[in-house]
Structure formats: structure tokens, C-alpha cells
Amino acid sequence: MSRLGQIRKLWRFIAPRTQGDVEEEFRSTLDNYQEDLIRQGLSEEEARRKARIDLGQPAAQNETYREAIGLRLFDEFGGDIRYGLRALHRSPGFATVAILSLALGIGATTAMFSLIYAVLLHPFPYDGADRIMNPVFINQQHPEEYQYFTRSKAQMDDLRRAAPVESVLGFSGSHMEITSGGLPEDIYGAYLTENAETFLEVRPLLGRNIEPSDAENGGHSVVVLNYRFWHRHFGADPHIIGRTLEIDHTPYIIIGVMPRSFAFNDINGVGDVYLPASLMRGVANGPAPSYIPWIKLRPHVTVEAANAALEPIVLEGKKQPSGASAWHLALQPIIEPYQQDLGRTFTLLLAGVVLLLIIGCANCSILLLARGRARLHELAIRTAIGASRWRIVRQLLVEALVISCAGAALGVAASYWIARLPLLISPDSFPAESVIRINASVLAFSVALALLCGIFFGLAPALRLSRNDPSRALPGRQAGSVAAPARHRWSVLIAAQVALTLLLMATAGTAIRGFLRLTQMPLGYDPANVMQLGISLHAHDPAEWSRIQSREARTAYIEQIRDKIASVPGVSTVAVGIDATPPDADAQTSFIVDGSGDGEQPQARVMLVDRRYFGALRIPQLEGRLWNADENNRGDFIAVVNHAFATRYLSSSNALGRHLRIPGLTASSRNQAVSAQSTAWRQIIGVVGDARNDGVDQPVVPAIYIPYTASMRAWVQFLVRTESNPFTSLHSIRAAIASVSSDQQISNSASAFNGTFTLSQAIERDAQYSRQRLFSILFGVFSAMALALALVGIFSVVAYSVAQRTTEFGIRLALGAPRAHVLWVAVRIVLVSAAAGIVLGLAVDSFLGSLLAHWMQNAFAVGSLFTAAALLALSALLACLLPARRAVAVPPAQALRYE
Amino acid sequence: MTKPVELPQGTLEMLILKAISLGSLHGYGILLRIQQISGERLEILQGSFYTAIYRLEHRGWIQGEWGESENNRRARFYSLTSAGARQLKTETAKWIDMTAVVAGILDKKADKI
């Protein structure tokens, strides 16, 4: 049934008979009666008259009907609403300002709610997502540093058999290449155990998901596509099911496409394709393939109980240090990594929008009160002809609700876009799967909000205006030559509004100042026009891999590609690094420096780079020298350190010529190749300047730079400095790489791990940087809105009161009052309220300052508080004076004419 | 002429149910029948008559249907639903009980207490 039909049916249920039906029936009774009367001897005209006197008018009958079936209150509300709409229509200026004030607040609040709903409450499309846990190891020494771990198939079966566990999903991500078609394309694939469909319970958009039968015969060669990948690579072709996709030279049959909201992601990135886990083969002589497990708990099992039950299973066979550094199992809800950061961000943003909403409501209250003074006469007449106070309060409230609902409708429409703003500004801070949509919960929230706001801002004016004695208000319409009664209520509102606005402005000031400081902080390197190109070496392809598996061959291969890229026109420098791209770098490693005691365990970042790294990033060389090409290929015996390292660990003597060694620099995985003497003593041959290596806002950590050939992995990154925007050279660079090995492609993904992006983008993606930017943009917008609202409030109060007191001002002027004095009289109360608000705001801010600073992870700037206060004071003054000029512009004669 | 009787509140609906229980009727017919049975002693408040009809129909005690009246005009005929019949029964019992009790009290003489 159509939506319209449903509404009609519902309406039939409430009021089963139509107006025509009721009238026709009544008319037939009327006719019968009339005929009886004529038979009794009355004339036709008399009978007609008497019938209508006795029975009533047919036109009024529908009202009787509706009242009889209990629709009276409903009809009265309808009348109030129509009256409210008409009143708004009559004063479009007032209506626009009031509705917009609320729309801003409600829109922003709804947006924030839908964001929180999408990101924190329901970010995942999986069935029972709140029961899905990410198991990690933690120890008491560093509870915030958790470790993911993998399980083999047999170990996952052990987990699955445990009592608190409903099911276990295993997955493993891997870089792959599409080898069909022209140029190979790098993609990210995720192997999922074959229970994926029942575990995740996400209905595919097309086809089917991976099923247990796909594990048969060592795994069927089938593939499920990610929605975005399907769009990107296949142009959203609806007939894709059954076609073949060649990945790493193996054909796979496409069996399904997942919906947009499904962006299953392992720790490193969102999968472009999903494959059955049975296809993941172990390398000969290597360990059996293992997977990161997701554990879905049975309903009503607590995390603590599950931790206790699963810990012995998981820790079995793991070498355990004793004491506080012992490892424990911790099951993390899958939302947790996001929650830790976002909880705080959202609290702040939510506080911001709620303030905005309160300011908007206060504005409406002020407007209603100011306008209400002009309506006293109308309300007095209503009271005089018998309206009860409740009836008047109700009518005024309904009018307020009409405004708030109109505001809410506009706000909800706007929120659809506003909610996307944080995701646009700071995309990496949110789960990839959260899709912002206006759903039932969001709508219910905004309707509730609208009702609440309507009552919140409508009640005070309604109570105030309904308490009004008709005998005083009715006699004349003069009201004006007498000094108006005190308007305490709206002066309090204005003060509160101004104080809240100042709070928002000061917060914005702090955020913006913090962000500016961040952008102006010296990085120690020059990110402009530098691009990282990540490449994965062919570890999956046994034939290719055997060619470059040895350290020497791999070095030669990398150097060959490097030379080719360097020969591309427009490229000025090309450097090699392994996970050494600022502003972040690999984890810290322990090292030993000559002459130090055994007990010390100093830590530094070990940066695997080549000698051109410093030139490409423009990191200054402070002392000594850099290594040459031969030393680069050998990889051993030399090191360069940064300034932070020299001052922290070598402060007592000259850094050059000292020795250090890195015991951890050994091969730890089968694809790694290390130099002959990688853990031997290295001489420090140079010192370079500090470049950010722990995030943009953190102090530089001591770093040791050694030739990348000392420890090579199955991937490498090139840092390419170009003369202009690096992306314009990307195509020629791809061609250059392909000329070395036609299968070798760069990573398309933007993952920080091994992707392709500019170093400026890397900075923008930095967690602290993007959070600060988010805060400064959003709070900037919030405070601008708040300022606009407050000014509109002040402006309209002054304008209304000036319009009403024209006569009073006329008399004052006629009696010789100086213009300045009249101006002062006109704006006095408002100006004093605003000033009180600013003082109040300053007090609240200095009280909240330290709290805010802590939450924003940013110093609270007193300077920005006073700047904001001055700006607010100035604009409040302007908002007062502009409408007040009309008070002194009235010619006394004209003003007095009304008297 | 006998004196007209004023109806206590709520009894009109009972009378309408009774009138319809004797056979389906249109609105004016109900009016006439009540007046006729009461021996013209009931002056029904015209305004409240249709209110009562609407309410009874809305509660599902009577059911209206369009048909032809005796003089070949379209009219809405009301008949009792089963719920309406039950309602009439309980209301009648209640009414008889109540009037008996009230009459009993009013009849009491001082010496009988």
C-alpha cells in the first residue's frame, strides 16, 4: 500500500466518517422534521426556521461529530497551529530570525548526534557487533601499548571450542596485484575464514559472501569485492558476478559485491577484495599461515569472564616474562581503538553544539518576549472574552512549537550535510564503515529536541505574557509614554547568551591558536613537493621472488628502480627508506653505546634509509659526513645520529667517532634480509638536524640512521622530491618503474604503512594535526554562529523596544533631552546586560580554562579570551547602536502626534 | 397534558440503544420512537441527540448503514451490534438495580428503620 494510502487508512481509523457523510445524514433528519412541522400546519419558511433552531445548522454538525468522538482537543490544537502559522506569516522578519536561530542549533546538534550514532553507537554493519572482540596482549607495565597477535587454524579451533565463544573469524591482509588487463594494479586483499558469512551476517549487495563450502578442495578460487573497489575498478558494473578477476596471475571467480557500509578492515587497511582463507598457503618450510582472530562472544557473557576463560588457551606455549611485564589477554570491543580518541573529541564538539542550541533557544525567547509586548493588547482581549490562562499559555506554547518544528525541519535537512563535515576534515579518525544517514533514531532525536526546545524557549514568554491583567492593558493602546515596566527576564537572557557566546569564542580562539602554533612549528624537514611511493616486492610470486630474494639482488633491484625514478624529468632527488617517512617512524629499538653500563637500556628510533634521504628531505647535516655508495651497499659499521640523540646520549663527549650497536637488528621474519654484521659495532660518522619522528606535535625522539641495506624487508618506500606538485610526475614515474620490471607497481592505497602520498598529506593525516584542525574549524564555525545569534538577539530587542517607545523618546526630545542621553536611555538595559554577560563569561572561562585546555590537549590562551571579549563587546555595541539610532531620528512633533 | 420529564445525564444513550434494539432506524426515526414510547413525555435535547448517536457509533455499539427510508429518501439506518446488545443488557440491569435501591430508600417510612 502506498504511504498516502496508509495515512488515509490511519485517518479513517481516527475519524471514520467524512464531513459530507455526517452532513447528509443530518440534513435528512432535518428534512424529515421540517416535513412533520409543515404537516402540523407551519408554513414552509417557519418550519425551516424552527427545524434549524431545534436541531442546529448542518454546517456545524461536523464539529459536533468530531467533538463527540473526542477530537476536540485535536481540533483546537489544529486551530492554534494554524493561528501560529498565520502569525508567523504576518511577521516574516521575526519568523525568519527565530526559525534560523533554532535551525542552526538543532541542525548542529542533530548532526553531532547522527555522527555519534554512526561512529560510536552503530559503526559496524556486522551482526552482534558489540559482542565481537579483538583479542590483544597487554602487560601491566604499559597497559596502553597493546599487541595484536595471530592464531593458526588449529589454535582458532581451540578458541572456538571455549565456552564463552560463539564463533571465531580469522583474517589476514596482504598486498596483491591485479594482473589481468593493462598495467598491474596494487590492491589490498583480506583472506577471511570461510565462516565469514555467518559470522558477519552482512547481506551482500550482489551475489553471495564467502561460505564454508568455499573451503573445499583446498579452497575455491573465488573473490568477493569491496563496494568502493567495485566502483573504482569495475565502474559499478551490475553484471559482474561470475566474471573472472586475475590476482597475482591466478584467476578468481567473482561471487559477490559487499554493500557500501561494509569496509572490513584489518589493522593495516580496508580490503579491496576478500578471499577464502584456505587459499592462503604457507611458504615451503615456513610456518603454517596464521590469522588475526575476531572472537564473537555468546550473549550475556562479560568481557572479564571471557578474558579469564580464554587466557590459558591463548597463552599456552607463549614464553612468559614474570611479574608486571607478564602478558595478559584482553578482549577489546572492536570499536575501542576509535572510542579512545573519539570519545573526547565528541564530548567537546557535543558541548559546543549544545551551547549553540541554548544560545539559539535564548534568542527565540528574547524575540518572543520582545514581540510579546506588542501583543499584550491582543492577549488582553482574549482574556477579556473568556480565555483561561491555560488556554493562552497553550496557544503561545503552540506558536513556539510551530517555530521550533519549522526550525527542526530545516535543521535536520541541514544536518545531513553538517554531519559530513568532520568526516571530510578528519577522515582517518573515524571507522571507515560509519555511514552518516538520517535514520529513525536521528529523526526521533530531532523531533524530541524540537519539542524540548519549543517548551524550553516558549514557556518563559508564555507564562510571562499570560500573566497580564486585561483591565490594565485594555483601556488604551498608548503604552509608551509611560516608562515600560522592568524587563528583567530578557536582560537575564541576553546576559546569559552573551556569556555563552564568549565561552564558545574563547574555545574557538584556543583551538585556532593551538592549531596555528602546530602549523608554524619547525618540522626539521621540508615536506613540500615530496612524495612517498611505497612498493611491495614480489614475495608472493616464487619465480620473481627467487630473483630478488638475496640481499645483494634486492639492493641492486631497489637501486635500479631508484635510478630510473631519478631520471624522470621534473624529479630532483630520490631517496630510499624503510618505514622512515616523517612525521612518524618505526617503533623504538634498544641499542648499546660504547662506554655505557650494562644496566642501561637506551632506546632510539632506527631509521633505515639511504644517503640521499637527508638531501631529499632537506634535513641539515650538522657534523661529520654521510655515508658513500659503497658503505650504503655494505650496510655495516657506520651510523649517523640526529641532534636529539647526540645531546641525550652522547652529551659528555664529541659524538663523532663514538660507537653504538643495535642487538635487535636481526632477521625476524622469512622475507627479511640482513647484512653480514648488522648487529656489530657501528661508528658514528655524522650528526644531522632533528626532524619530527614522533608525530607533528611531539618532541623529536633520538634517532639512529643506518643504511637500509642493513635490514631489508619485502617492501620499501621511495621519497621523491620533485620540482612542482609530485602527483603530476606520477604517471611517468610509474612508467619508469615498469621499465625495470613490468609487474612492479606502486601501492595505490593511501595507508600510512606502505602507500603513495605526499608528505604534506602525511602531516594532514597526523592524528593530533587533524584533531586540532577539526576543533579549530568546527569551533570557529560554532562561535561565528553563536556570535551572529547573540547579535541578532541584541539587535532585535533594541529595535522592538525603540519601536514601542517612540512616543516616550519624542517627549524626551521635545523636553530638550540631549540626543546622546536619549540614545543611552534606549540602549541602557541591553548594553548593561551584555556587559554583565561578558563579565560572567570571563569569569566562567577562567574557571573552565584549565579543564578545557586538558580536554583539547592544548594550552588555554588568555590572550585569545580577551581578544574574543573585546570583539564581542564591540559587536554588541554596534548591534545596540544601529537600531537605537532610530530613537533619536524621530522628529518630536511626529512622535507626539500619537499622544 | 402530562408533564415533560427531564433526562438524567447518560440515560439518553441507553434509550437510543433500546429504541434501536426494537428494529433498525434512521436518526429521525429514533427520535420519534423514543418520544412515541415515552408517551410524548420526553423532550429530547436536540443538540445532544446526535452527539449521543456519534458516540455510540464510535464505540462500536451501534452501526450505521445508508439505505432507503419509507418515503424513498436516502437515510442512514442504525442497528445494534452484538457489543451494543450486551451493553444495553448490562445498562438496563444496572438501571433497574439503581432505581430499585433509590426508590426503596425514598419509600422508607420513619417507623420502619
HADDOCK unambig.tbl for C-alpha pairs under 7 A between the chains (distance, minus, plus):
assign (segid A and resid 25 and name CA) (segid B and resid 75 and name CA) 6.34 0.50 0.50
assign (segid A and resid 25 and name CA) (segid B and resid 76 and name CA) 6.15 0.50 0.50
assign (segid A and resid 28 and name CA) (segid B and resid 75 and name CA) 6.40 0.50 0.50
assign (segid A and resid 29 and name CA) (segid B and resid 27 and name CA) 6.31 0.50 0.50
assign (segid A and resid 29 and name CA) (segid B and resid 28 and name CA) 5.06 0.50 0.50
assign (segid A and resid 32 and name CA) (segid B and resid 28 and name CA) 6.93 0.50 0.50
assign (segid A and resid 54 and name CA) (segid B and resid 46 and name CA) 6.03 0.50 0.50
assign (segid A and resid 55 and name CA) (segid B and resid 46 and name CA) 5.18 0.50 0.50
assign (segid A and resid 55 and name CA) (segid B and resid 47 and name CA) 6.03 0.50 0.50
assign (segid A and resid 56 and name CA) (segid B and resid 47 and name CA) 6.98 0.50 0.50
assign (segid A and resid 64 and name CA) (segid B and resid 51 and name CA) 6.27 0.50 0.50
assign (segid A and resid 65 and name CA) (segid B and resid 51 and name CA) 6.41 0.50 0.50
assign (segid A and resid 65 and name CA) (segid B and resid 54 and name CA) 6.11 0.50 0.50
assign (segid A and resid 68 and name CA) (segid B and resid 51 and name CA) 5.33 0.50 0.50
assign (segid A and resid 68 and name CA) (segid B and resid 54 and name CA) 6.12 0.50 0.50
assign (segid A and resid 68 and name CA) (segid B and resid 55 and name CA) 5.48 0.50 0.50
assign (segid A and resid 69 and name CA) (segid B and resid 54 and name CA) 6.83 0.50 0.50
assign (segid A and resid 69 and name CA) (segid B and resid 55 and name CA) 5.75 0.50 0.50
assign (segid A and resid 69 and name CA) (segid B and resid 58 and name CA) 6.29 0.50 0.50
